[in-house]
Amino acid sequence: MSYHVAQNGTQLGVLSEQDIVNRLASGQLSNEDLFWTDGMADWQPLGAKFRAPSAFPPPSPAVPASINPYAAPASNVLRASTSRDSLELATRLSRLGSAMLENFIFGLCAVPLIFSGVLEGSASSPQPPEVNMALVGLSGLLILGLIIYQLVLLATRGQSLGKRLIGIRIVTHPDGENPGGVKTILLRAFVPGIIGAIPFLGGIFSLADVLSIFREDRRCLHDLIAGTQVVKGQPPQ
């Protein structure tokens, strides 16, 4: 297996496991140098996977613990990160839970609308039209307010309401930055929604989108379209 390796802010290229072990043994690399490969959420120190023999003590380059200066393989330098620790991917269960929670909340907003239909269909105690209109209007306002709140959360925090309550968030792949509204709303939600509305093809796409959560990196098709991933934790303040 091959890995992208970076040292002192410079990417050294793609090295095999044996090359990395040999360079650790010769002192050309240290446990504090970073590596990355497909399926990893972020760069990690070599010491997390490889160990230099004790006969060759590794150098200790001074890298601030709060800074991650390394970009994905396609880039040269990454903007300062809030933590050098690796991002932890959100579990499949937490992502399912957030979606179910959002559907439940939207369902609660629709309760007045459902109740108005029950009252209108009741022959024993019919209600004035004004009551039904008020209930329909209340549901409409609740749903509209929830949609606006969702859009604001996605654009500013990379979270829907369900994700915020569960404690997970959307970030860019692989650098873990706030994706902003274009990626979270337009590319991640609107574009897949348009594709999903296409007869026959949309059904296949939607099924493949759901099943792709079982990829090793847990990125669904809408994540691949938007260049995002879902990780644990609230966004940094």
ROVOTI-294267 format. One record per atom (N, C-alpha, C, CB): z negated, x negated, y; residue in three letters. Coordinates in steps of 0.001 Angstrom, whole numbers, plus 524288, in hexadecimal, padded with zeros to 5 digits. Glycine has a CB too. Layout:
BEGIN
ZXYALA/...
***
This chain:
BEGIN
800007FCB17FB58MET/800008000080000MET/800007FC8D804DBMET/7FB35803BE80005MET/802B47FE2380901SER/8032C7FB0D80DC7SER/8000D7FD8481230SER/808E87FA8080F5ESER/7FE607FA3D815EATYR/7FB187FBFF81A37TYR/7FCEF7F97081F4BTYR/7F5457FAB681925TYR/7FC937FC6B823A6HIS/7FD607FA39828D8HIS/7F8477F78882A6EHIS/7FF057FE9382CEEHIS/7F8A17F2B482C41VAL/7F3FC7EFA182D8DVAL/7F4447EDF88334AVAL/7F3817EAC1829E8VAL/7EFD17EE5A8360DALA/7EF7D7ECD883B8DALA/7EAEF7E92A83C51ALA/7EEEB7F1AE83F1CALA/7EBB17E55083FCEGLN/7E7A67E173840DEGLN/7E7947E034846AEGLN/7E88C7DC6F83D9FGLN/7E30D7E0AD8491AASN/7E2637DF5C84EA6ASN/7E6587E22885226ASN/7E2E07D97A84F68ASN/7E7577E7278511BGLY/7EADC7EA3185464GLY/7F0917E9908531EGLY/7EA0A7E8CB859DEGLY/7F1E87E67184F1CTHR/7F7597E58184DA7THR/7F8387E72084806THR/7F8D47DFB684E6ETHR/7FC677EA1E84722GLN/7FDB07EBA8841C9GLN/800917E72D83F0EGLN/801117F0BA841BFGLN/7FEBA7E5E583A64LEU/800FE7E1908376FLEU/805707E34D833ECLEU/7FCD77DEF083432LEU/806257E86583352GLY/80A507EA5D82FF3GLY/808197ECEB82B10GLY/80E067E5F282E70GLY/80B877EDB28273DVAL/80A1B7F04C82263VAL/809047EC2781E42VAL/80E7D7F41C8208FVAL/8045E7EC5B81BEFLEU/802CA7E88B817FCLEU/801417EB58812FDLEU/7FE3D7E523819FALEU/802477E8CA80E99SER/800947EAE580996SER/7FAC77E9D3808DASER/803C87E8858050DSER/7F86B7EC59804F0GLU/7F2E27EB7C803E5GLU/7F1D87E5BF802B2GLU/7F10A7EEEC7FF59GLU/7F5507E3517FF9EGLN/7F4887DDDE7FE31GLN/7F4E57DA4B802F4GLN/7F8867DC3A7FA18GLN/7F8967DB7680674ASP/7F9067D86080B42ASP/7F40A7D8B680E7DASP/7FDB17DA3980E82ASP/7F1D47DD6A80ED0ILE/7ED077DE20811CFILE/7E88C7DB0D80F61ILE/7EB9B7E3F081225ILE/7E80D7DB5C80A30VAL/7E3E77D87F80776VAL/7E4867D2A38084EVAL/7E3F47D9C580190VAL/7E96D7D0B8807EAASN/7EA647CB218089DASN/7E8FA7C96380E26ASN/7F0247C9D780774ASN/7EA5C7CC938120CARG/7E9427CB1981773ARG/7E36C7CB7F818B2ARG/7EC627CE8B81B34ARG/7E0C17CF3281630LEU/7DB1C7CF5B816C7LEU/7D8A17CA7A81471LEU/7D8DD7D44581435LEU/7DAAB7C8C980FEBALA/7D88D7C43280D4EALA/7D9737BF3C8107BALA/7DAF97C39D807EBALA/7DDEB7BEF581339SER/7DF247BA468163ESER/7DCE07BA6C81BBFSER/7E4F87B98F8168ASER/7DA907BECA81D47GLY/7D84F7BF4082278GLY/7DC1B7C10A826A2GLY/7D6147BA3482407GLY/7E1077C2218252BGLN/7E4D17C405828FEGLN/7E38B7C98C82AC7GLN/7EA4F7C3D6826B6GLN/7E0EB7CC9582771LEU/7DF2B7D1D5828C5LEU/7D94A7D224827F8LEU/7E20A7D6068256FLEU/7D6DB7D5DC82AAASER/7D13F7D6B7829FESER/7D0397DC67828A7SER/7CE377D52482EF6SER/7CB757DD6D826F9ASN/7CA047E2C382587ASN/7CA477E67C82A30ASN/7C48B7E2D682333ASN/7CA017E45C82F05GLU/7CA1C7E7B3833B4GLU/7CFA47E91E83563GLU/7C7547E4FD8382FGLU/7D3A27E6668335AASP/7D9007E7DF8348BASP/7DA237ED3983233ASP/7DCE67E3BC83274ASP/7DDFE7EFFB83455LEU/7DEE37F574832ECLEU/7E3C97F61B82F8FLEU/7DF5C7F8CB837D9LEU/7E3C37FA5D82C6EPHE/7E8557FBAD8294DPHE/7E92B8018782965PHE/7E7BA7F9B7823A5PHE/7EE0C8031C8284FTRP/7EF82808AC82847TRP/7F4088096D82488TRP/7F10080AA082DDFTRP/7F43180DF9821D4THR/7F89B80F6981E88THR/7F91F8154881E85THR/7F7F380D4D818E9THR/7FD698174A81C89ASP/7FE5E81CEA81C73ASP/7F9E281FBD819B9ASP/8039781E24819B6ASP/7F83D8242581BF5GLY/7F40A82731819B1GLY/7EEC38261F81C29GLY/7F3C08262B81401GLY/7EE54821DB81F2CMET/7E96B820A4821CFMET/7E95B8232A82732MET/7E8A281AAB82241MET/7E4E882532828B8ALA/7E47B827CB82DCEALA/7E45C823E883248ALA/7DFA082B2D82DFAALA/7E28081F238315DASP/7E21081B5C83595ASP/7E1B3815EC83336ASP/7DD4081C898391DASP/7E1ED811EC8368BTRP/7E15080C87834CBTRP/7DBC780BA6832CBTRP/7E294808AB83941TRP/7DB3E8082682EF2GLN/7D626806BF82CD6GLN/7D5C8800D882C52GLN/7D5338096C82781GLN/7D0FD7FEB082C8FPRO/7D0677F90782BCDPRO/7D1B47F7718263DPRO/7CAD97F74E82D25PRO/7D3DE7F2C4825A5LEU/7D5427F0D98206FLEU/7D0857F0B981CDCLEU/7D7AF7EB66820CALEU/7CBF37EFAB81F23GLY/7C7387EF5281BF9GLY/7C5D27F45981933GLY/7C2C57EDB281F4BGLY/7C8017F8D381B03ALA/7C6EC7FDC581866ALA/7C9A07FE2081315ALA/7C8A18024D81BD8ALA/7CDC47FAFF81245LYS/7D0AF7FB4580D59LYS/7D1227F5F580ABBLYS/7D61B7FD7E80E4CLYS/7D1A87F1C680DE3PHE/7D2667EC8880BC0PHE/7CDB67E91F80D3CPHE/7D7997EA1180DC8PHE/7CC967E54380A06ARG/7C8477E1B480B11ARG/7CA237DC1380AC9ARG/7C3CE7E29E80735ARG/7C8D57D8FD80ED2ALA/7CA217D36F80EBAALA/7C63A7D08F80B47ALA/7CA297D11B81454ALA/7C7EF7CCD780800PRO/7C44E7C9CE804C3PRO/7C05F7C7018082APRO/7C7427C5DB8015APRO/7BB907C6748061DSER/7B75D7C41780926SER/7B86D7BE6D80A88SER/7B2547C47680634SER/7BBEC7BBD280792ALA/7BD287B65D808A4ALA/7C0217B5BD80DBEALA/7C04E7B4118042FALA/7C24D7B9F280FB0PHE/7C5427B9B28148BPHE/7C3037BDAF8184DPHE/7CB2F7BAAF81398PHE/7BEE07BC6F81B17PRO/7BC857C03881EB2PRO/7C0587C1CD822EBPRO/7B7967BDFA8212DPRO/7C1217C6D9823BAPRO/7C5017C8B08277FPRO/7C3397C7E682D16PRO/7C6317CE6482696PRO/7C6EC7C6E3830ABPRO/7C58B7C6B183636PRO/7C3FA7CC078382DPRO/7CA147C49683971PRO/7C1627CC3883C83SER/7BF837D12C83EB0SER/7C19C7D1E284429SER/7B9827D16583EB6SER/7C6627D3D8844B3PRO/7C8917D4C0849E7PRO/7C56E7D8D784CD4PRO/7CE487D67284984PRO/7C4DB7D7FD851E4ALA/7C1BC7DB968550CALA/7C50E7E04185681ALA/7BF957D8DD85A01ALA/7C4367E49B853CBVAL/7C6E57E977854FDVAL/7C2C97ED8385656VAL/7CA637EB4F85059VAL/7C2D57EFAA85AF9PRO/7BEDD7F38985C64PRO/7BEAA7F7F285879PRO/7BFE97F5B6861D1PRO/7B9EF7F95A856D5ALA/7B95E7FD51852C0ALA/7BB38802A38548DALA/7B3BD7FDAB85100ALA/7BB4F80396859ADSER/7BCBF808BF85B9ASER/7C2868093C85CD5SER/7B9A280A068605ESER/7C5A08052C85BABILE/7CB208053985D04ILE/7CE69804AB85815ILE/7CC67800D8860EFILE/7D27B807D4857BDASN/7D658807378538FASN/7DB86805E785628ASN/7D6CC80C4E85011ASN/7DCFE800D185691PRO/7E1A87FF568598BPRO/7E6A47FF7B8566EPRO/7E0FD7FA0985BB7PRO/7E68880199851A8TYR/7EB138013284E45TYR/7EDD28067384DBCTYR/7E97B7FF28848E9TYR/7F2E28065384E33ALA/7F60080B1984DDCALA/7F7EE80BD584852ALA/7FAA380AEF851B1ALA/7FAA18103F8476CALA/7FD5A8111784280ALA/801B880D1C8420BALA/7FF86816BE8421FALA/803FB80C4E83D51PRO/807F08084583C94PRO/80C87808A08404EPRO/809E78087D8372CPRO/80DCA80D4184259ALA/8125180DCF845C6ALA/8112480BF384B53ALA/8141D81379845E1ALA/80C2280AEE84C86SER/80AAF8097C851D2SER/8087680400851DESER/806BB80D6185418SER/807C8801E685692ASN/805A27FCA985720ASN/7FFCD7FCC185832ASN/808697F9C885B73ASN/7FE357FFFB85BFDVAL/7F8B98002685D6EVAL/7F710805CA85E0AVAL/7F7B37FD0E8627FVAL/7F2518070385C5ELEU/7F03380C4485CB1LEU/7EC5C80C958613BLEU/7ED8780DD485783LEU/7EC4481103863D5ARG/7E871811C1867F5ARG/7E2F08118F865BFARG/7E95D816ED86AC6ARG/7DF268106086919ALA/7D9C380FE58674CALA/7D80A814E9864ADALA/7D61A80E8E86BD7ALA/7D58B8146786036SER/7D39A818E285D46SER/7CDD78199185E64SER/7D4918183685759SER/7CBE081E4385D81THR/7C66681F3785E75THR/7C30B81CA285A53THR/7C5538250185EA5THR/7C53481B62855CESER/7C236818D9851B4SER/7C5E3815EC84E32SER/7BEFE81CCD84E93SER/7C3EA8116884C32ARG/7C71980E728489CARG/7C6D1810B284317ARG/7C56B808C58489DARG/7C2FF8140784236ASP/7C27C8165E83D0CASP/7C7428199E83BBDASP/7BD91819B783CBCASP/7C88F819D5836C4SER/7CD1581CC98350ASER/7CC288229D835B5SER/7CE5B81B8782F5CSER/7D0478256C83721LEU/7CFFE82B1683757LEU/7CFBF82D30831CALEU/7D4B882D6983A57LEU/7CC8F8312083100GLU/7CBFE8337782BD8GLU/7CEFD8389582BADGLU/7C62B8345982A7BGLU/7D2A48390E827FCLEU/7D5D383DBC82798LEU/7D2748427D82679LEU/7D9F583D188235FLEU/7D3D0846EA828E8ALA/7D11B84BD0827CEALA/7D24584D7E82237ALA/7D2C08502382BBBALA/7CE7584FDC81FB3THR/7CF42851A181A56THR/7D2D98565B81A42THR/7CA04852F1817B7THR/7D54B8572B815D5ARG/7D8A985BD08153EARG/7D575860D4815C7ARG/7DB7E85BB980FE2ARG/7D0B2860B9813C2LEU/7CD5B8656181408LEU/7CBE8866A8819ABLEU/7C86186496810C5LEU/7CAD5862A881CDBSER/7C969863AF82252SER/7CE0E865DA8255BSER/7C76585EA9824F4SER/7D2CD864178241AARG/7D76486624826CAARG/7D86486BC982539ARG/7DC34862C782599ARG/7D79D86D0382031LEU/7D8258726C81E77LEU/7D3F7875CC82101LEU/7D7C9872CA81878LEU/7CF2B873C08214BGLY/7CAE8876B7823A5GLY/7CBE0877E682957GLY/7C5DB873CC82314GLY/7CE1A8742882C40SER/7CF2387512831CESER/7D3428795183289SER/7D0EC86FFE83479SER/7D74B8794D82F2AALA/7DB6087D4A82F8EALA/7D92F882B482E43ALA/7DFF787BF882BE1ALA/7D5EB8830B82A38MET/7D39288811828C7MET/7CFEB889FA82D14MET/7D0938879882390MET/7CD108866582F81LEU/7C976887E5833AFLEU/7CC6B88A0F8385ELEU/7C61E8833983558LEU/7D0D388790839B5GLU/7D3F68898B83E15GLU/7D61D88EFA83CE9GLU/7D879885C683F4BGLU/7D80B88FC883821ASN/7DA0E894F1836ABASN/7D5BF89909836FBASN/7DC65894D283122ASN/7D1038978B8356DPHE/7CC9A89B34835AFPHE/7CB5F89CAB83B58PHE/7C7B9898D18330FPHE/7CB6E898D283ED2ILE/7CA44899DC84454ILE/7CE7489D5D846C1ILE/7C9D9894B284767ILE/7D37889C408457DPHE/7D7A189FA88476DPHE/7D6F68A52F84540PHE/7DD0F89D72845EFPHE/7D5378A58F84056GLY/7D4458AAB283E0BGLY/7D00A8ADB2840E9GLY/7D2CB8AA258385EGLY/7CBF68AAE684299LEU/7C7D38AD778459CLEU/7C9EA8AF9B84AC4LEU/7C3558A9A6846A7LEU/7CD798ACAA84D32CYS/7CFC68AE7E8521FCYS/7D3028B37785155CYS/7D3338AA3085485CYS/7D5068B42584CA1ALA/7D8518B8B984B8AALA/7D52D8BD74849D0ALA/7DC4B8B76984763ALA/7CFF78BCEA84949VAL/7CCB98C14984776VAL/7CD328C61A84B01VAL/7C7028BF9584725VAL/7CCFB8C58E85041PRO/7CD9E8CA3F85382PRO/7D2DC8CCF6852A2PRO/7CD128C8D18593DPRO/7D7038C9F7851BCLEU/7DC218CC40850B8LEU/7DC148CF5284BA3LEU/7E0558C80085086LEU/7D9B48CD138479BILE/7D95B8CFCA84292ILE/7D60F8D4BB84315ILE/7D7068CC2783E5AILE/7D1C68D4448460DPHE/7CE478D8B7846BBPHE/7D1038DD27849A0PHE/7C9578D70D849AFPHE/7D45E8DBC984D57SER/7D7388DFE085033SER/7DADA8E2D284C91SER/7DA588DD81854C0SER/7DD418DFFB848D9GLY/7E0A88E29384517GLY/7DDAE8E63C8418AGLY/7E3878DE99841DEGLY/7D8E28E4A284012VAL/7D5A58E80783CC9VAL/7D4308ECF883FB3VAL/7D0B18E52B83AFEVAL/7D2B28EC59844ADLEU/7D1368F0EC847C0LEU/7D5D28F4938489DLEU/7CEF78EF3E84CFCLEU/7DA608F23B8498DGLU/7DEFB8F57A84A97GLU/7E08E8F893845C1GLU/7E3928F21484C6DGLU/7DFA68F6448412DGLY/7E11E8F8FC83C66GLY/7DCF88FC9983A52GLY/7E2768F52983855GLY/7D88B8FCD783CF8SER/7D4539002D83B24SER/7D541905C483CF3SER/7CEFF8FE2B83D1BSER/7D5CB9094A8393CALA/7D6B690ED583A86ALA/7D1AA9119B83BF5ALA/7D94F911A6835EDALA/7CD2A90FAA83A04SER/7C8369125883AEBSER/7C61E9116A84073SER/7C43291091836EBSER/7C6F490CBB8427ESER/7C4E390B93847B9SER/7C8E49088C84AE6SER/7BFBD908748475ASER/7CD1590B2484CA1PRO/7D11B9087584FB6PRO/7CEDC9068D854E6PRO/7D5CD90C1D850B4PRO/7D0BA902048569DGLN/7CEDB8FFAC85B74GLN/7D2F39005385FC7GLN/7CD918F9D485A9DGLN/7D13A90077864B2PRO/7D4F4900C58690DPRO/7D88A8FC0586910PRO/7D20B9012F86E52PRO/7DD5E8FC9086AD3PRO/7E1098F82386AFDPRO/7DEF18F38986E20PRO/7E6368F9E086D49PRO/7DBBB8F4A88721CGLU/7D9A58F0698754EGLU/7D6408ECBA87224GLU/7D68A8F297879D6GLU/7D35D8EEE386E5AVAL/7CFF38EB9D86B1DVAL/7D33E8E7ED867CFVAL/7CC668EF0486793VAL/7D7478EA058654FASN/7DAAA8E6C286213ASN/7DD648E29086551ASN/7DEB78EA2185F47ASN/7DF2A8E40C86A07MET/7E1C58E03C86D63MET/7DDFC8DBE286EFCMET/7E4068E2EF87245MET/7D9138DD4687002ALA/7D5308D96087182ALA/7D42E8D58986D07ALA/7D00F8DC0E87324ALA/7D3E98D79886830LEU/7D3058D43E863ABLEU/7D7AA8D09C862B9LEU/7D1FA8D78F85ED0LEU/7DC628D2B586346VAL/7E1108CF7A862A9VAL/7E1388CB3B866D6VAL/7E60A8D2DE862F0VAL/7DFFE8CCBF86BBEGLY/7DFF48C8EA86FF1GLY/7DBDA8C4AF86F22GLY/7DF098CB9B87516GLY/7D73F8C63486D17LEU/7D3228C26286C0ALEU/7D4E38BE63867FCLEU/7CE2A8C52386A2ELEU/7D74E8C049863C6SER/7D94D8BCAC85FC6SER/7DD678B9058620FSER/7DBA28BFB885B24SER/7E0D98BB3E8654BGLY/7E4ED8B809867A5GLY/7E2AD8B3B086B08GLY/7E88F8BB6986ADEGLY/7DEB88B50986E1CLEU/7DC4C8B11D87184LEU/7D97F8ACEA86E5CLEU/7D8758B3B787546LEU/7D6C18AE8B86A41LEU/7D3F18AAC5866F5LEU/7D7C58A7018644FLEU/7D0A38ADA7862C8LEU/7DBF98A91186226ILE/7DFC88A5C285F75ILE/7E2868A2268634CILE/7E3D08A91D85C8CILE/7E4058A431867E1LEU/7E6938A0F086BD1LEU/7E2F089C9186DACLEU/7E8548A44B8707CLEU/7DE0089DE686EACGLY/7DA45899F287056GLY/7D979895BE86C39GLY/7D51D89C76871A3GLY/7D9538976486743LEU/7D8A08939E86307LEU/7DD5C8900786293LEU/7D7AD8967485DD2LEU/7E207892298633CILE/7E6C788EF1862FCILE/7E6D088AE68675EILE/7EBB58926886351ILE/7E57588C9886C1CILE/7E554888EE87083ILE/7E14F884A786F93ILE/7E41A88BD3875A4ILE/7DCC18862686D9BTYR/7D8A98824D86C7CTYR/7DA7D87E6886854TYR/7D39D8851186AACTYR/7DD398805D86457GLN/7DF5487CFC8603FGLN/7E324878FA8628EGLN/7E2158804B85C02GLN/7E69E87AC8865E9LEU/7EA7E8774786840LEU/7E7E58731186B92LEU/7EE5D87A6486B92LEU/7E3E18748786E80VAL/7E114870AD871B5VAL/7DE6486CA086E40VAL/7DD058736987541VAL/7DBD986E6686A12LEU/7D93D86AC98667ELEU/7DD28866FF86404LEU/7D65286DD786236LEU/7E19A869058624BLEU/7E581865B285FC8LEU/7E7A7861A086390LEU/7E9F58690485D9ELEU/7E89D8634286862ALA/7EAF885FB586C2DALA/7E72A85B8A86E0FALA/7ED01862C3870CBALA/7E22085CE286E77THR/7DE5785942870C6THR/7DB178565186CC2THR/7DAC285C2C87459THR/7D9FF858C08683EARG/7D6818566386465ARG/7D9138554D85F22ARG/7D1E5859DA86395ARG/7DDDD8574085E5BGLY/7E045856B085943GLY/7DD91859FE8552BGLY/7E03E8510D8579EGLY/7DB6E85E66856BDGLN/7D887861D18532CGLN/7D9E7867878541BGLN/7D29F860FF853D0GLN/7DA5486A6F84FEESER/7DA428701D85053SER/7D485871C38502ASER/7DD8D872CB84BCBSER/7D377876C7850E1LEU/7CE0D8789D850D4LEU/7CB878778984B8ALEU/7CDCD87E7E8521ALEU/7CE74878AA8474DGLY/7CC4D877BD84214GLY/7CB1D872028412DGLY/7D00E879AC83DEDGLY/7CEA686E8F842C9LYS/7CDC6868EE8420BLYS/7C9108671684537LYS/7D2B1865CB8439FLYS/7C8668693D849E2ARG/7C3E98679D84D0FARG/7BED38694784A77ARG/7C446869F18529CARG/7BEA686DFD8485ELEU/7B9E986FE1845D2LEU/7B8C486CE5840C7LEU/7BA65875B2844ABLEU/7BCDC86B6D83DE8ILE/7BC2C86895838FCILE/7BAE5862D483A06ILE/7C1248690883593ILE/7BCE1860A883E61GLY/7BBE685B3083F9CGLY/7C03A8578A83DECGLY/7B6F48598183D28GLY/7C5238593C83E81ILE/7C99C855EB83D68ILE/7CD54856428420FILE/7CC638579083833ILE/7D116852A084266ARG/7D495852A7846E4ARG/7D9E18505B84579ARG/7D22D84F9F84B6FARG/7DDC585190848B2ILE/7E31084F8D84807ILE/7E3A084AAE84B65ILE/7E743853C284980ILE/7E5D08467D8491CVAL/7E6D6841AA84C08VAL/7EC5283FCE84AAEVAL/7E2AB83D5584AC0VAL/7EE4683C1784DB4THR/7F35F839DE84C87THR/7F2F983636847D7THR/7F591836F28514FTHR/7F7528359B84523HIS/7F78E8321B8409CHIS/7FAF282D5F841ECHIS/7F9BD8350483BB7HIS/7F90A82896840E5PRO/7F40F8275183E55PRO/7EFD78257C84213PRO/7F4EB8233183A4APRO/7F0A7825C884742ASP/7ED088234184AD8ASP/7E8598268E84C5BASP/7EFD8821B984F9EASP/7E85A82B9B84B0BGLY/7E3B882ECD84BDAGLY/7E2AA8306F85168GLY/7DF3482C06849EEGLY/7E6C1830E7854A1GLU/7E60E8328C85A15GLU/7E65B8388485A8BGLU/7EA3D82FF585DA2GLU/7E4B483A8185F1EASN/7E5348402286032ASN/7EAFE8418086098ASN/7E23F841B28655BASN/7ED038452085D66PRO/7F2A48462185D54PRO/7F4AC8493D861F9PRO/7F402848F085879PRO/7F15B84C2E864B0GLY/7F32A84F3786926GLY/7F5E88543C8677AGLY/7F6CD84BF486C7AGLY/7F7458576386B62GLY/7F96985C8F86A54GLY/7FED085C95867F1GLY/7F98A85F9386F2EGLY/8022E858D486946VAL/80781858D28672FVAL/8076E8586186140VAL/80AB2854528698DVAL/8043A854D785F40LYS/804168541085997LYS/8010585862856D0LYS/801B284EC285852LYS/7FC7D859DA858F5THR/7F93785DA88563FTHR/7FB548633885694THR/7F3C785D8085873THR/7FDD28648585AEFILE/7FFAD869E885BA9ILE/8057C86A6C85A7AILE/7FE9886BBB8613CILE/808BB8673C85D1CLEU/80E65867CA85C8ELEU/81047865DB8573ELEU/81131864D0860E7LEU/80F16860F0855EBLEU/8112F85EA085120LEU/80E2B8604D84C47LEU/81123858BA8518BLEU/80916860EB84CBDARG/805E3861ED84814ARG/8057D867BC846C1ARG/8007385FB6848DCARG/8060786B1C84A9FALA/8056B870B3849B0ALA/80A75873BF84AB2ALA/80115872D684D17ALA/80CCC872FB84F4APHE/8114A87635850C2PHE/81614874FF84D69PHE/812998756785686PHE/8177386FFB84CE7VAL/81C1C86E90849E1VAL/81BA58703E84426VAL/81D09868A784A30VAL/8174086F0D84168PRO/816C88710383C07PRO/816E3876F783BB5PRO/811C686F0383999PRO/814D48799983FC3GLY/8150487F4D83FC8GLY/81A908815984015GLY/811DF8816D8444AGLY/81DDF87EC584339ILE/8235C8804D8439AILE/8262087F6883E5EILE/8261F87D3784803ILE/8252687ADD83C04ILE/8279A879BC836EEILE/825BB87DA1832D1ILE/8265D8741083526ILE/820B287EEB832F5GLY/81E8A8829982F29GLY/820AB8881382FAFGLY/818C5882C482FA6GLY/822D38896C83443ALA/824F688EAC83519ALA/82A9188F358331EALA/824C48900883ADDALA/82D0988AE683198ILE/8326388B1A82F93ILE/8325C88DAC82A2EILE/834D58858282F4BILE/8358E891A582946PRO/835968943E82429PRO/836A68905C81FBEPRO/839B48989D82412PRO/833D5890FF81B79PHE/8342D88DEE816AFPHE/832828884381799PHE/839BE88E1B81487PHE/835308856E81B00LEU/833C98800081C08LEU/82E4587F9881E3BLEU/837B187D8681FD0LEU/82CD48834B8218DGLY/827A08832C823DEGLY/82356883AC81FD6GLY/8271588771827D6GLY/8242B886F781BE5GLY/820458878B817C6GLY/81F8788285814ADGLY/821D188BED8141EGLY/823D987FE581388ILE/8238E87AEF810B0ILE/820BB876D681404ILE/82920878FC80F2FILE/8221D876A48190CPHE/81F95872E581C95PHE/819B8873E681CF8PHE/8220F8732D82209PHE/8183E878D681D8DSER/812B287A1B81E26SER/80F9A8789D81947SER/8120287FF081F4ESER/811E887997814ABLEU/80F408782180FC9LEU/80EB78723280F59LEU/8124187A4B80B04LEU/812F486F728109BALA/812C6869B881068ALA/80EE68679181466ALA/8183E8676981163ALA/80E8586A27818DDASP/80ADB8688081CE6ASP/8053D868C581AECASP/80B7D86BDF821CAASP/803F286D0C8184CVAL/7FEA886DB381638VAL/7FD90869CC811D8VAL/7FDE08734B81438VAL/801468693080E43LEU/80073865C9809C0LEU/8003A8600080B3BLEU/804BE866A6805CBLEU/8029385E9B80FAASER/802928591281127SER/7FD2785723812B5SER/806598582E815A2SER/7F94985AAA81313ILE/7F3EB858FD81408ILE/7F1EF8558F80F9BILE/7F05985DB7814B8ILE/7F481855DC80B05PHE/7F2DE852C68067EPHE/7F55184D548067DPHE/7F44B8559F80177PHE/7F82584BE580AB8ARG/7F9DF8468180B53ARG/7F512842EE80BABARG/7FD65845E681044ARG/7F5DF83DFC80A9BGLU/7F18083A4E80AD5GLU/7EF1983A0C81046GLU/7F34C834E28092AGLU/7F27483A5C81452ASP/7F06B83A1F819AAASP/7EF1F83F8681BDEASP/7F4598376F81D31ASP/7EFB0843A7818A4ARG/7EE3F8490981A13ARG/7F10F84AF481EF4ARG/7E8658496781AECARG/7F5C78491181FD7ARG/7F8D484ACB82457ARG/7FCB184EF882299ARG/7FBBA84621826F0ARG/7FC31853A3824D9CYS/7FFD3857E0823ADCYS/80501856DC8267BCYS/7FD7E85D4382552CYS/808EA85A2582551LEU/80DFE85970827D0LEU/80D96859E582DB7LEU/811E485D69825BCLEU/80A3285D6D82F9BHIS/809AB85DDC83550HIS/80720858F68379DHIS/8066D862BD836C4HIS/803EE8563183490ASP/801D1851318365DASP/8061B84D16836A9ASP/7FD6B84F53832BCASP/8099B84D1C832C7LEU/80DE084955832C7LEU/8119A84A4F8374FLEU/810D88498D82D9ALEU/8129A84F5383888ILE/81601850A883CEDILE/8139F84EC884215ILE/816F98569D83D1CILE/80E8A84FA0842B0ALA/80BEC84E66847A8ALA/809ED848CC847EEALA/807698521B84881ALA/809E5845F38438DGLY/807B2840AF8438EGLY/801CE840BD8441EGLY/80A1383D7C847E8GLY/7FF36844578414BTHR/7F990844F3841C9THR/7F6F08449883C76THR/7F83C84A2B84468THR/7F1C58447583C9DGLN/7EE8B844C0837F1GLN/7E96B8477383981GLN/7ED8983F2283584GLN/7E67F8494B835B8VAL/7E18F84BF3836CCVAL/7DD1A848A1834AEVAL/7E1798518983457VAL/7D94D8477B8380CVAL/7D4FE8440783694VAL/7CFDB846C3837A4VAL/7D54783EC883991VAL/7CBB38447683583LYS/7C6758469B83659LYS/7C4658451F83BB2LYS/7C2B3844B28321DLYS/7C0D58486583DBFGLY/7BE1E847238428EGLY/7C049849DC8475CGLY/7BE428417384363GLY/7BCF584A4184B52GLN/7BE7784C7885057GLN/7C1378484585394GLN/7B99F84EAC8534BGLN/7C492849C485742PRO/7C733845DB85A98PRO/7C33A8431585E0CPRO/7CB798487785E06PRO/7C43E83E1D85F5FPRO/7C0AA83B3E862D5PRO/7C06383DB886838PRO/7C25E8358B86355PRO/7BBD783D8886A86GLN/7BB0F83FF086FA7GLN/7BCFF83C46873F8GLN/7B5368414D8707FGLN/
***
